[in-house]
């Protein structure tokens, strides 16, 4: 009787451990600051070719831009990036100045972009161009889903773009 009891306990424990193993990794990670959290899904299977084309900024989430709308940050011109993936080149504007250069994206969804860009040097009122460039410099990964490009620093969404 004791042997059957021990077998039953082991069977129940095995069943629970199997169920627990099958449910891990299914929750989303919430990140963000203040009262607005940005849900970050696990990156999809993307690569350098996913970046191809022109993207227009949809949101910029940094400590400097918290609580401000895109229209407040860029009153005259919305930043864009155009990627030519076969040459690892990017060009566009930061809401004020023209920018261009190269980027690195060697493994999966990793990217290094901000420190490789040059720009014109105009001063513009009502444009958060420095904040945009700082956001690019902090970006470590990207994700592309449903014609949206997301730049991520660690596990925090920094920028989101829509395909033009």
Steps between C-alpha positions, in 0.01 A plus 500: 500500500785742584666417166180585309473830693857594409437414135187714500688798650778466243247481214323817619833682542606396149169621357534840669859545384399414142218757509730764650762445230240539224373837629829687543584782261137585419476825691587843358753727663374846595749781483478873506509790737233675697146389446543397136646155453612377162446132439802335344438168331782260450671599172369335188736322264635806318824579328672783318276464191193582714625860529488572124303811401389830648365532853329800666525558874183411690622537860813598695522386862800634691533673835532834316181448298275348768148639495540681166316414181679455168340826376644683802845356436510554122276787392630543144640167380462142625826300503544223242756230434560323167698177514691351205571165658733342244753779568414550870423868428241727657395856423217728598436794730487553874217751490744777409818382334574250227675191637677209337763235538532131571364269765593156633252214511691174493315260728123463490331812628802679649578847363752774563403819323531836677877529533553433129295792365598845381262793468470853378538757777197730478332621817124462496247630747229260610682180404628239743778394264756442776255273682439310175875449445546392864219247454679357195828478692335308785337244268634145526227292329216539255179321414275519194133398520202606290689783321626641831867528591584509870838605639578354840770584758547192716133411556354853477328630187675823399352576157229372274471565126239422234589394147437771240 
